[in-house]
């Protein structure tokens, strides 16, 4: 019997379900057969059985030992640092590019802006493919192409080559959408926060590492070394990334199913992707659906849209703030290398922000354990610490505004303010990412891709106007009657410009509190998040690696697949839980598969017959 379901074509969640589960080749156990039917050893005359997480949980990334998870994550940490390092180190090559190609400083900055803008789209384009093809080789391909495009930039015969290759390098970068999704591959929602915090730190840390290294390169080396260093670092992380195993559950399940068929253990079992032909998975329509998934989620999912805009505007404000550093510290006669070292203040803020989340995470875990049925405890409590750290953004900006005016004030005041801003930027990124990964587990790469897109796109767009923004003439409001001349912001342009950023950031902080209190309403307006939440309830809170199909819920989810499941269950009842089952219960809170699951399957079959 084919899996017959009804779908609203305008419903994104329904379309995902239909795409994953409506193929006639992906069949469930016929409804008229009893749940404990027997299969022939050779599988002749019987439907193919789809392997699910419950069948092989101990072999998936969730069950990797802690040392293996953190080894993988440490390598991914370096990969993410490398990606963000590439976005910022180029800025220290501007002076050399101006001289060699005879372009203005503003034109030279276009290479930085175009990289950030195309980086934003690169994250969106690579993310969904990592969900379809797996994380490892998609990330390897991304690293390879990113590294390749560094070479023509360093050897560029003209400025146009630099712009074109910087754009291609940005498009080739997978970014945090893939690296953060690997956290969802190995940690359940209840235990992911320390890992998310670690990867977020690598993302923001890579951005400040660029100018720290670049300051020394700018002063003592040719500008091309800013590019060669990116290539050396990128090549190194690509090589060590080869030792990272695949973590995407659906891809791992395909390999597990092949292994079981080959050994004869389960001759009829197939992985989730094996039940669709190559043509079905990668038709022109499927490729288009895959590519536009992150953009659709960004535009149609309220949670993704609101949190991504919050995080994006925050990062854009920070980026403009950082652009002022060279102007600020030249007032104290800082050399290029010394200006680079000043970015350590923001790095210290990121470090403090990361460490501050440790007690907050402990509190959050305890709260979720004490209130397992409370939606606010499971979701919005992840934003609790942001209520206290987000105000650091406007506070840091206003302090910086009036301590960055040069002598006779000491430069240390502005660095303290920069550290406070760093705490806020880390906290906003961490909290919003953690919230979205929890809400969109199996498609967290696409969901967090929207967050990354906002951050990189807005930062790129504001790269060019950033330096003029801090100039003495600010042509804002120039077309308003009675204000027909550019506004002269006086002898303290840096102070007034940063004060404007303070005002904008204050509005963003208000949005944090609105999201915290209105989060449940936003989720209820999100059919995709609601579907995943209901599916997790069916598995007692365990994270899913794909959007489940309706009806039989991908056939074997309720262990209707074959007699070996029934025999294994009966054996566990006789002799007690095996060590692997004990680990499974501990990690997922999924009990033994008994009568309640079988009754649930029968009820699903009855519903399926009614629909048919």
C-alpha positions, 0 to 999 in steps of 0.5 A: 500500500502506498503511503497516502497523505493529504498536503497543503501545497503552500505549507512548507512543513507538509511539502518537506513531509511529502518530499521525504515520505510520499514516494511509492517505493518508500512503503510501509508494512501493509495495514492488513498484516498483523504487527508481528508478521514474519518475513522470509530470510531472502525477503522475496515478496515483501516490502523494503523496510526503512531503517530509523534511528531507533533501529541503530541509535547506538551506531549514530553520532548521538552515541559517540563517546564523549572523547570522540565527540569533542575531538571532532568538535575541536577540529570543527572549531578550527575549521570555523575559525579559518572561515571567519578568519578569511572574512577579516584578514583581507582588510589589512591588505587594503593599503597595499592594494591601493598602491599596487592597483591605483584604486581608492581606499573605498574601492579596495574595501569592496573586496571585503564587502563582496566577500561577506555578501557572497559568504552570506549566500554561500552559507545558504547554498551549502547548508541544505546539501549537507543535509542531503549528502552528508556533512563531511564531503560537503564541508571538504568541497567547501574548504577546497574551493575556498582555498583554491580561490585564494591563489588568484587573489594573491597573484592577481594581475589587476583589481578586477581579478581580486573582486571576482575571486573574492566573490567566488571564495565567499560563495564557496564558504559553507560557514557556521550553518554546517558546522553548527548542524554537526552539533545537532548530529551528535547531541540531543537538544537537552545536552547540546548547549556546551557544544553550541557555545564552543562552536559559536566562540570559534565563529566570533573568535575567528573574526577578531583573530584576523585583524590581530594577525593582520596588524603584524602582516600589514606592518612587516610583510607585503599585502599578498601575505594576508592572502597566503596566510589564509591559504596556509591556514585553510589548507591545514584545517582541510587536511585535519578535517579528513579525519572527521567521520560523517555525522549526518544521521540519514547518511550514516543510516544508509551505510548501516543498512548496507552493512546489515544487508551485506551481512545478512542480518536484515536483508530487507532493510534500507537507509532513508535515502536508499529508498529514493532513486538518484533521479527522485532525489536530485531532479531539477525540482529537488535541487531547486527545493533544496537550494531555496529551503534556507531562504524559505525558512528565513522568510516563512518561519517566524522564529528564524526570521525574528531571531536572524534579524536580531542577530544580523543587525547586532553583528552589523552594528558590531562590524561598523563599530570595529571599522572605527578602530583604525581611526580611533587608535591613530589618535594615540599614534598606534602603529598598525600592529598595535591597532591589531592588538587592540582587537584582543579587547573584543576577543576578551569580551567573547571569552568572558561571554562564553564562560558566562554561559556555563552557569547559565547552561547549568541552570537551564538544564536543571530547569528543563529537568524539573519542568519537562512538560513546560514549553517555556522551560524547554525553549525560552529558558535558553534565552534567559541569560540573554536578558542580562547580557544583551544590554551590554551592547548599548552600554558598551557602545555609549561608553566607547563613544565618549572614551574614543575621542583621543588624548587626554583620555587614556585608550584603556577606557575604549578597550574596556568598552569594546570588551563589554560589547564583545560579551553582548555580541557573543551572547546574542549569537549563542542564545539565538543559535541555541534556540533555533537548533533546539526548535529545528534539529533535523534542519538546523543547518537551513535554519541557522543558515538564515541567522548566518545570512543576516549576520554576513549580508548586513555586515557586508552591506555596511562595510563600504559606508562604515568609514564615511559614517565616522567622518566629520560630515554626516549627510543623514537627514539632508533631504528633510526640509530645513535640513538641506545641508549635510549635518556637521557632527562637530569635532567629535565625529567618532563619538556622535557616530557611536552614539547613533549606534547606541540608539539603534542597539537599544531598540534591538535589546527591546526586541530580545525581551519581546522574543522571550515573552512571545516565543510560544506564540511565534512557535505556534505560528510556525507549522514546521516547528510545531510538526517537529515538536509533535514528532519529538513527543512521539519519540519521548523527546529524542531529536529527529534527523529528518522530518517524519512522514505521516501515517506509518511515520516511516514504517519501522519507527514503531518497530513494525518492520520484522520479526527480529525486532519482536524477538529482540524485545522479547529477549530484553524482557526475559534477560533485562536490558543490554548495555547498549539498551541501557545507554539508549534509555539514558540518552533518549529517555525512550523505554523498551518497545512494548505494547504501547508502541504496537497499539500506536502502530495499529492506530496509525494504520487505522488512520492510514486506512481511513485516509486511503 
